[in-house]
Amino acid sequence: MRVDYGTLKTRLAAAAVPAFVEFAAARPTGLGVCVIAIDSPRGRRLRIEVSGLTVADLVAVTQGWSGEA
């Protein structure tokens, strides 16, 4: 292939200019109107209608109610 190491190294160094790229974190958005119905293994039932919850809020509600927090 006749590749000259020095020339290749120079070309790669010129092409690989380091750059910093920042990604902004997405804001949590609400899920809108949701009906949550949970049946526990012990026979307890929970049914609530909520709006504006994020997924993290939904997880916290369900874990807190079921006692898994």
C-alpha positions as CSV (number, residue, x, y, z in Angstrom):
1,M,0.0,0.0,0.0
2,R,3.0,2.3,0.3
3,V,1.7,4.3,3.3
4,D,4.3,6.8,4.7
5,Y,3.8,6.8,8.5
6,G,5.0,10.4,8.9
7,T,2.6,11.8,6.2
8,L,-0.3,9.7,7.6
9,K,0.4,11.0,11.1
10,T,0.5,14.6,9.9
11,R,-2.8,14.2,8.0
12,L,-4.6,12.6,11.0
13,A,-3.4,15.3,13.4
14,A,-4.7,18.0,11.1
15,A,-8.0,16.3,10.6
16,A,-8.6,15.5,14.3
17,V,-9.2,18.9,15.8
18,P,-10.5,18.4,19.3
19,A,-13.9,20.0,20.0
20,F,-16.2,20.3,23.0
21,V,-19.8,19.6,22.4
22,E,-22.4,20.2,25.1
23,F,-25.7,18.4,25.1
24,A,-28.4,20.1,27.1
25,A,-30.5,17.8,29.2
26,A,-34.1,17.6,28.1
27,R,-36.6,19.0,30.6
28,P,-39.0,16.4,32.0
29,T,-42.4,16.7,30.5
30,G,-45.6,15.7,32.0
31,L,-47.5,12.7,30.8
32,G,-50.8,14.5,30.5
33,V,-53.9,12.9,32.0
34,C,-53.3,9.4,33.3
35,V,-55.4,6.8,35.1
36,I,-53.3,4.7,37.3
37,A,-54.8,1.4,38.5
38,I,-52.7,-0.8,40.7
39,D,-53.6,-4.2,42.3
40,S,-51.3,-5.4,45.0
41,P,-50.6,-9.1,45.7
42,R,-52.4,-8.6,49.0
43,G,-55.6,-7.6,47.3
44,R,-55.3,-3.9,47.9
45,R,-56.4,-1.7,45.0
46,L,-55.5,1.9,44.0
47,R,-57.0,3.9,41.2
48,I,-56.2,7.5,40.7
49,E,-56.5,10.0,37.9
50,V,-53.6,12.5,37.7
51,S,-52.2,14.9,35.2
52,G,-48.8,16.5,34.7
53,L,-46.7,13.7,36.3
54,T,-43.3,12.9,34.9
55,V,-42.2,9.3,34.6
56,A,-40.0,9.7,37.7
57,D,-43.0,11.0,39.7
58,L,-45.1,8.0,38.4
59,V,-42.4,5.6,39.6
60,A,-42.2,7.2,43.0
61,V,-46.0,7.1,43.4
62,T,-46.3,3.4,42.5
63,Q,-43.2,2.4,44.6
64,G,-44.4,4.4,47.6
65,W,-47.8,2.9,47.5
66,S,-46.6,-0.7,47.1
67,G,-44.0,-0.3,49.8
68,E,-41.0,-1.0,47.5
69,A,-39.4,2.5,48.1
